[in-house]
Amino acid sequence: MVNKEGPRPRAGNPKIDWAGIILIVLICEKIIQHIAVTLAFYFNWKSIISTVKVDPAILMILGAIIAVLFMLSLWGMITQKKWALNLVLGLAVFDMVGEFVAQGRIDIVINVSFLVATLLLLLALQIRQKKLNPA
C-alpha cells in the first residue's frame, strides 16, 4: 500500500523563515541599542541627559527593563513561543511612543531607533497575519 498523501511533516517546531530571521536580527539590534542607551544615560556620554525632556533616571530604568524584555522576546522567537510575537509588537509600539516622550515633542527627529522599531512593528504584523491566514 502506497502513501498517497505524501511525506509526513516532521514533529517539532517548523523552521524559521526569512522574515523570522530578519525579525530576530532586529530584536538583537534593539537589545544592543537599549543597553547602550541605558549606559549612556548612566555615564552621561556626550551629555545625553541634556537632550531629553523626561527625567533621565526614568529613561535609564525603562531602557534596562525594555532591554530585558527584548531579550525575553528573542528567546521566545527562537524557541517559537506563541506569546513572543505579541511581546515584540508591544515592545515596538512602546519604543516608538517612547521616542515621542523622550524628545518631548510631536515632530520628533526620526532616528535609527525609531526606524528599527517601525520595521519591527511592520514585520511582526506581517508574520502574525501570515500565521493567522496561512496560504
Protein Blocks (a to p, Z undefined) as FASTA:
>chain_A
ZZfkbpaddedjddddfklmmmmmmmmmmmmmmmmmmmmmmnopghlmmmpcbdfklmmm
mmmmmmmmmmmmmmmmmnopaklmmmmmmmmmmmmmmmmmmnopabdcddfklmmmmmmm
mmmmmmmmmmmmcZZ
